[in-house]
Amino acid sequence: MKKSQGPAFKKAVIELAQCPLCRGRAVTQGVFHELPCEHCNASGWVVASTGGSLTLDELVTQLSMRLQSALRQIEQLKDPQASWPEETYQGCNRRGAGGTNYTGD
């Protein structure tokens, strides 16, 4: 069933790239001082496919989605899972007689 009216059920993730004018710094060099980059709304990010800037509301949403994804990756890297042979040997796999641990030794 295809939805025909109203906003989308899930927010689409837009691929972002560094602004080519400010190189992701969010400011450009003026004659005497740095000025906010007009091309990327002083964020340092543009739409990767078109190179255009995002509205401020959309920019906040996209950056928040990127931040949440990065935080999930950091948490996964902080808590590494044991490799398969080690996990099988150290943990209880319930493959032995009567549901006991089987190590293959």
PABA-762849 format. One record per atom (N, C-alpha, C): residue in three letters; atom name; x, y, z. Coordinates in Angstrom, 3 decimals. Layout:
[ALA; CA; [X; Y; Z]]
...
//
This chain:
[MET; N; [0.851; -1.168; 0.000]]
[MET; CA; [0.000; 0.000; 0.000]]
[MET; C; [0.898; 1.233; 0.000]]
[LYS; N; [0.725; 2.085; -0.965]]
[LYS; CA; [1.561; 3.267; -1.118]]
[LYS; C; [0.864; 4.476; -0.520]]
[LYS; N; [1.612; 5.237; 0.232]]
[LYS; CA; [1.077; 6.428; 0.886]]
[LYS; C; [0.990; 7.557; -0.130]]
[SER; N; [-0.106; 8.306; -0.129]]
[SER; CA; [-0.269; 9.346; -1.148]]
[SER; C; [-0.296; 10.761; -0.589]]
[GLN; N; [-0.556; 10.946; 0.691]]
[GLN; CA; [-0.642; 12.282; 1.244]]
[GLN; C; [0.119; 12.372; 2.552]]
[GLY; N; [0.513; 13.581; 2.912]]
[GLY; CA; [1.168; 13.820; 4.187]]
[GLY; C; [2.658; 13.552; 4.131]]
[PRO; N; [3.332; 13.779; 5.262]]
[PRO; CA; [4.784; 13.570; 5.292]]
[PRO; C; [5.145; 12.085; 5.261]]
[ALA; N; [6.379; 11.802; 4.943]]
[ALA; CA; [6.860; 10.429; 4.885]]
[ALA; C; [6.861; 9.820; 6.286]]
[PHE; N; [6.758; 8.501; 6.359]]
[PHE; CA; [6.752; 7.813; 7.644]]
[PHE; C; [8.119; 7.881; 8.317]]
[LYS; N; [9.183; 7.787; 7.518]]
[LYS; CA; [10.539; 7.852; 8.044]]
[LYS; C; [11.272; 8.980; 7.334]]
[LYS; N; [12.113; 9.659; 8.067]]
[LYS; CA; [12.912; 10.735; 7.496]]
[LYS; C; [14.033; 10.137; 6.667]]
[ALA; N; [14.183; 10.597; 5.441]]
[ALA; CA; [15.228; 10.085; 4.563]]
[ALA; C; [16.577; 10.677; 4.952]]
[VAL; N; [17.600; 9.841; 4.925]]
[VAL; CA; [18.952; 10.299; 5.212]]
[VAL; C; [19.539; 10.855; 3.920]]
[ILE; N; [19.999; 12.090; 3.971]]
[ILE; CA; [20.604; 12.742; 2.819]]
[ILE; C; [22.115; 12.650; 2.976]]
[GLU; N; [22.778; 12.183; 1.944]]
[GLU; CA; [24.237; 12.079; 1.975]]
[GLU; C; [24.829; 13.485; 1.940]]
[LEU; N; [25.694; 13.779; 2.902]]
[LEU; CA; [26.296; 15.103; 3.007]]
[LEU; C; [27.761; 15.049; 2.606]]
[ALA; N; [28.263; 16.191; 2.131]]
[ALA; CA; [29.676; 16.330; 1.782]]
[ALA; C; [30.153; 17.683; 2.303]]
[GLN; N; [31.461; 17.824; 2.425]]
[GLN; CA; [32.003; 19.101; 2.876]]
[GLN; C; [31.744; 20.168; 1.822]]
[CYS; N; [31.493; 21.357; 2.284]]
[CYS; CA; [31.252; 22.494; 1.395]]
[CYS; C; [32.528; 22.766; 0.591]]
[PRO; N; [32.411; 22.888; -0.742]]
[PRO; CA; [33.609; 23.115; -1.542]]
[PRO; C; [34.194; 24.521; -1.373]]
[LEU; N; [33.374; 25.486; -0.981]]
[LEU; CA; [33.882; 26.854; -0.847]]
[LEU; C; [34.654; 27.066; 0.445]]
[CYS; N; [34.118; 26.600; 1.568]]
[CYS; CA; [34.800; 26.803; 2.851]]
[CYS; C; [35.584; 25.564; 3.284]]
[ARG; N; [35.488; 24.477; 2.505]]
[ARG; CA; [36.177; 23.206; 2.796]]
[ARG; C; [35.791; 22.641; 4.166]]
[GLY; N; [34.530; 22.805; 4.537]]
[GLY; CA; [34.028; 22.241; 5.783]]
[GLY; C; [34.307; 23.078; 7.014]]
[ARG; N; [34.890; 24.252; 6.861]]
[ARG; CA; [35.232; 25.086; 8.015]]
[ARG; C; [34.079; 25.980; 8.461]]
[ALA; N; [33.062; 26.169; 7.646]]
[ALA; CA; [31.874; 26.981; 7.930]]
[ALA; C; [32.142; 28.481; 7.864]]
[VAL; N; [33.371; 28.887; 7.614]]
[VAL; CA; [33.698; 30.310; 7.460]]
[VAL; C; [34.587; 30.486; 6.235]]
[THR; N; [34.502; 31.669; 5.629]]
[THR; CA; [35.382; 32.031; 4.520]]
[THR; C; [36.205; 33.232; 4.937]]
[GLN; N; [37.350; 33.386; 4.319]]
[GLN; CA; [38.247; 34.477; 4.682]]
[GLN; C; [37.803; 35.756; 3.988]]
[GLY; N; [37.490; 36.759; 4.777]]
[GLY; CA; [37.190; 38.086; 4.248]]
[GLY; C; [38.489; 38.866; 4.103]]
[VAL; N; [38.374; 40.165; 3.850]]
[VAL; CA; [39.570; 40.995; 3.707]]
[VAL; C; [40.327; 41.077; 5.030]]
[PHE; N; [39.603; 41.317; 6.124]]
[PHE; CA; [40.258; 41.478; 7.419]]
[PHE; C; [39.896; 40.388; 8.434]]
[HIS; N; [38.765; 39.729; 8.253]]
[HIS; CA; [38.334; 38.732; 9.227]]
[HIS; C; [37.537; 37.639; 8.528]]
[GLU; N; [37.245; 36.577; 9.264]]
[GLU; CA; [36.488; 35.458; 8.705]]
[GLU; C; [34.996; 35.772; 8.715]]
[LEU; N; [34.309; 35.365; 7.633]]
[LEU; CA; [32.873; 35.576; 7.488]]
[LEU; C; [32.159; 34.226; 7.412]]
[PRO; N; [30.910; 34.144; 7.879]]
[PRO; CA; [30.153; 32.881; 7.738]]
[PRO; C; [29.989; 32.536; 6.256]]
[CYS; N; [30.148; 31.285; 5.916]]
[CYS; CA; [30.020; 30.836; 4.524]]
[CYS; C; [28.548; 30.918; 4.109]]
[GLU; N; [28.296; 31.633; 3.043]]
[GLU; CA; [26.924; 31.803; 2.541]]
[GLU; C; [26.443; 30.562; 1.783]]
[HIS; N; [27.373; 29.833; 1.207]]
[HIS; CA; [26.994; 28.689; 0.373]]
[HIS; C; [26.394; 27.549; 1.193]]
[CYS; N; [26.902; 27.321; 2.390]]
[CYS; CA; [26.452; 26.171; 3.199]]
[CYS; C; [25.712; 26.598; 4.463]]
[ASN; N; [25.279; 27.838; 4.544]]
[ASN; CA; [24.608; 28.377; 5.740]]
[ASN; C; [25.488; 28.254; 6.974]]
[ALA; N; [26.788; 28.438; 6.789]]
[ALA; CA; [27.774; 28.414; 7.876]]
[ALA; C; [27.761; 27.101; 8.648]]
[SER; N; [27.536; 25.996; 7.932]]
[SER; CA; [27.552; 24.684; 8.583]]
[SER; C; [28.749; 23.851; 8.151]]
[GLY; N; [29.257; 24.090; 6.965]]
[GLY; CA; [30.352; 23.291; 6.439]]
[GLY; C; [29.886; 22.074; 5.667]]
[TRP; N; [28.558; 21.869; 5.548]]
[TRP; CA; [28.007; 20.690; 4.880]]
[TRP; C; [27.039; 21.095; 3.775]]
[VAL; N; [27.087; 20.356; 2.671]]
[VAL; CA; [26.154; 20.536; 1.556]]
[VAL; C; [25.650; 19.169; 1.122]]
[VAL; N; [24.610; 19.149; 0.283]]
[VAL; CA; [24.080; 17.897; -0.252]]
[VAL; C; [25.123; 17.324; -1.212]]
[ALA; N; [25.514; 16.082; -1.017]]
[ALA; CA; [26.587; 15.479; -1.811]]
[ALA; C; [26.217; 15.365; -3.287]]
[SER; N; [24.973; 15.031; -3.600]]
[SER; CA; [24.585; 14.786; -4.988]]
[SER; C; [24.463; 16.074; -5.803]]
[THR; N; [23.991; 17.156; -5.177]]
[THR; CA; [23.761; 18.394; -5.920]]
[THR; C; [24.744; 19.506; -5.570]]
[GLY; N; [25.336; 19.453; -4.394]]
[GLY; CA; [26.226; 20.527; -3.960]]
[GLY; C; [25.481; 21.728; -3.414]]
[GLY; N; [24.167; 21.616; -3.275]]
[GLY; CA; [23.360; 22.718; -2.754]]
[GLY; C; [23.277; 22.695; -1.240]]
[SER; N; [22.911; 23.827; -0.679]]
[SER; CA; [22.793; 23.910; 0.777]]
[SER; C; [21.437; 23.385; 1.234]]
[LEU; N; [21.372; 23.002; 2.495]]
[LEU; CA; [20.130; 22.549; 3.110]]
[LEU; C; [19.505; 23.692; 3.888]]
[THR; N; [18.189; 23.636; 4.081]]
[THR; CA; [17.555; 24.605; 4.967]]
[THR; C; [18.029; 24.325; 6.384]]
[LEU; N; [17.927; 25.295; 7.247]]
[LEU; CA; [18.430; 25.115; 8.609]]
[LEU; C; [17.700; 24.002; 9.347]]
[ASP; N; [16.387; 23.898; 9.160]]
[ASP; CA; [15.630; 22.816; 9.807]]
[ASP; C; [16.108; 21.451; 9.323]]
[GLU; N; [16.268; 21.308; 8.009]]
[GLU; CA; [16.716; 20.035; 7.445]]
[GLU; C; [18.159; 19.739; 7.843]]
[LEU; N; [18.982; 20.770; 7.921]]
[LEU; CA; [20.383; 20.604; 8.303]]
[LEU; C; [20.505; 20.074; 9.728]]
[VAL; N; [19.719; 20.619; 10.639]]
[VAL; CA; [19.742; 20.157; 12.033]]
[VAL; C; [19.320; 18.690; 12.109]]
[THR; N; [18.287; 18.325; 11.370]]
[THR; CA; [17.806; 16.945; 11.375]]
[THR; C; [18.863; 15.996; 10.821]]
[GLN; N; [19.463; 16.348; 9.695]]
[GLN; CA; [20.458; 15.476; 9.064]]
[GLN; C; [21.711; 15.331; 9.930]]
[LEU; N; [22.156; 16.429; 10.539]]
[LEU; CA; [23.327; 16.354; 11.404]]
[LEU; C; [23.039; 15.532; 12.659]]
[SER; N; [21.822; 15.634; 13.177]]
[SER; CA; [21.446; 14.831; 14.333]]
[SER; C; [21.440; 13.341; 13.973]]
[MET; N; [20.932; 12.998; 12.798]]
[MET; CA; [20.913; 11.605; 12.365]]
[MET; C; [22.344; 11.081; 12.197]]
[ARG; N; [23.230; 11.922; 11.657]]
[ARG; CA; [24.639; 11.529; 11.506]]
[ARG; C; [25.297; 11.340; 12.864]]
[LEU; N; [25.005; 12.224; 13.803]]
[LEU; CA; [25.578; 12.131; 15.142]]
[LEU; C; [25.123; 10.852; 15.833]]
[GLN; N; [23.841; 10.522; 15.752]]
[GLN; CA; [23.321; 9.304; 16.368]]
[GLN; C; [23.985; 8.068; 15.769]]
[SER; N; [24.183; 8.064; 14.457]]
[SER; CA; [24.847; 6.946; 13.792]]
[SER; C; [26.292; 6.821; 14.271]]
[ALA; N; [26.991; 7.945; 14.382]]
[ALA; CA; [28.385; 7.921; 14.844]]
[ALA; C; [28.469; 7.444; 16.291]]
[LEU; N; [27.532; 7.861; 17.136]]
[LEU; CA; [27.534; 7.421; 18.531]]
[LEU; C; [27.289; 5.924; 18.647]]
[ARG; N; [26.408; 5.379; 17.793]]
[ARG; CA; [26.172; 3.933; 17.781]]
[ARG; C; [27.438; 3.190; 17.382]]
[GLN; N; [28.151; 3.706; 16.378]]
[GLN; CA; [29.392; 3.068; 15.950]]
[GLN; C; [30.441; 3.112; 17.050]]
[ILE; N; [30.528; 4.219; 17.764]]
[ILE; CA; [31.490; 4.336; 18.862]]
[ILE; C; [31.173; 3.331; 19.951]]
[GLU; N; [29.901; 3.188; 20.298]]
[GLU; CA; [29.507; 2.222; 21.326]]
[GLU; C; [29.841; 0.796; 20.905]]
[GLN; N; [29.656; 0.476; 19.630]]
[GLN; CA; [29.990; -0.861; 19.146]]
[GLN; C; [31.489; -1.101; 19.218]]
[LEU; N; [32.286; -0.076; 18.942]]
[LEU; CA; [33.735; -0.232; 19.000]]
[LEU; C; [34.244; -0.314; 20.434]]
[LYS; N; [33.542; 0.324; 21.377]]
[LYS; CA; [33.932; 0.250; 22.780]]
[LYS; C; [33.689; -1.131; 23.366]]
[ASP; N; [32.674; -1.827; 22.889]]
[ASP; CA; [32.294; -3.136; 23.414]]
[ASP; C; [32.489; -4.188; 22.328]]
[PRO; N; [33.752; -4.547; 22.048]]
[PRO; CA; [33.969; -5.521; 20.968]]
[PRO; C; [33.483; -6.907; 21.371]]
[GLN; N; [32.845; -7.551; 20.442]]
[GLN; CA; [32.383; -8.923; 20.673]]
[GLN; C; [33.556; -9.868; 20.447]]
[ALA; N; [33.582; -10.968; 21.173]]
[ALA; CA; [34.646; -11.956; 21.001]]
[ALA; C; [34.519; -12.588; 19.621]]
[SER; N; [35.637; -12.981; 19.083]]
[SER; CA; [35.606; -13.636; 17.781]]
[SER; C; [34.911; -14.990; 17.923]]
[TRP; N; [34.476; -15.556; 16.825]]
[TRP; CA; [33.656; -16.754; 16.866]]
[TRP; C; [34.327; -17.925; 17.598]]
[PRO; N; [35.552; -18.323; 17.285]]
[PRO; CA; [36.117; -19.467; 18.019]]
[PRO; C; [36.280; -19.182; 19.512]]
[GLU; N; [36.705; -17.978; 19.838]]
[GLU; CA; [36.891; -17.632; 21.251]]
[GLU; C; [35.545; -17.587; 21.969]]
[GLU; N; [34.556; -17.024; 21.327]]
[GLU; CA; [33.230; -16.937; 21.936]]
[GLU; C; [32.659; -18.323; 22.198]]
[THR; N; [32.857; -19.229; 21.259]]
[THR; CA; [32.360; -20.592; 21.416]]
[THR; C; [33.070; -21.283; 22.572]]
[TYR; N; [34.356; -21.077; 22.699]]
[TYR; CA; [35.130; -21.741; 23.737]]
[TYR; C; [34.851; -21.156; 25.116]]
[GLN; N; [34.766; -19.830; 25.224]]
[GLN; CA; [34.603; -19.165; 26.512]]
[GLN; C; [33.156; -19.184; 27.004]]
[GLY; N; [32.215; -18.970; 26.127]]
[GLY; CA; [30.822; -18.876; 26.540]]
[GLY; C; [30.144; -20.229; 26.583]]
[CYS; N; [28.941; -20.257; 27.116]]
[CYS; CA; [28.165; -21.485; 27.178]]
[CYS; C; [27.374; -21.632; 25.883]]
[ASN; N; [27.707; -22.631; 25.080]]
[ASN; CA; [27.017; -22.808; 23.812]]
[ASN; C; [25.925; -23.871; 23.867]]
[ARG; N; [25.801; -24.597; 24.979]]
[ARG; CA; [24.765; -25.608; 25.213]]
[ARG; C; [24.733; -26.665; 24.112]]
[ARG; N; [25.912; -27.051; 23.597]]
[ARG; CA; [25.978; -28.071; 22.562]]
[ARG; C; [26.443; -29.427; 23.093]]
[GLY; N; [26.786; -29.482; 24.346]]
[GLY; CA; [27.269; -30.738; 24.919]]
[GLY; C; [26.121; -31.611; 25.400]]
[ALA; N; [26.472; -32.740; 26.004]]
[ALA; CA; [25.490; -33.681; 26.525]]
[ALA; C; [24.673; -33.036; 27.624]]
[GLY; N; [23.365; -33.092; 27.522]]
[GLY; CA; [22.479; -32.527; 28.540]]
[GLY; C; [22.479; -31.007; 28.532]]
[GLY; N; [22.876; -30.392; 27.433]]
[GLY; CA; [22.872; -28.931; 27.340]]
[GLY; C; [24.060; -28.280; 28.005]]
[THR; N; [25.113; -29.035; 28.266]]
[THR; CA; [26.306; -28.456; 28.877]]
[THR; C; [27.187; -27.801; 27.812]]
[ASN; N; [28.201; -27.116; 28.263]]
[ASN; CA; [29.097; -26.437; 27.350]]
[ASN; C; [29.985; -27.455; 26.638]]
[TYR; N; [30.114; -27.354; 25.314]]
[TYR; CA; [30.985; -28.209; 24.520]]
[TYR; C; [32.100; -27.359; 23.933]]
[THR; N; [33.364; -27.694; 24.223]]
[THR; CA; [34.485; -26.915; 23.715]]
[THR; C; [35.216; -27.622; 22.586]]
[GLY; N; [34.963; -28.858; 22.354]]
[GLY; CA; [35.627; -29.596; 21.290]]
[GLY; C; [36.968; -30.175; 21.680]]
[ASP; N; [37.363; -30.048; 22.938]]
[ASP; CA; [38.648; -30.587; 23.400]]
[ASP; C; [38.554; -32.054; 23.707]]
//
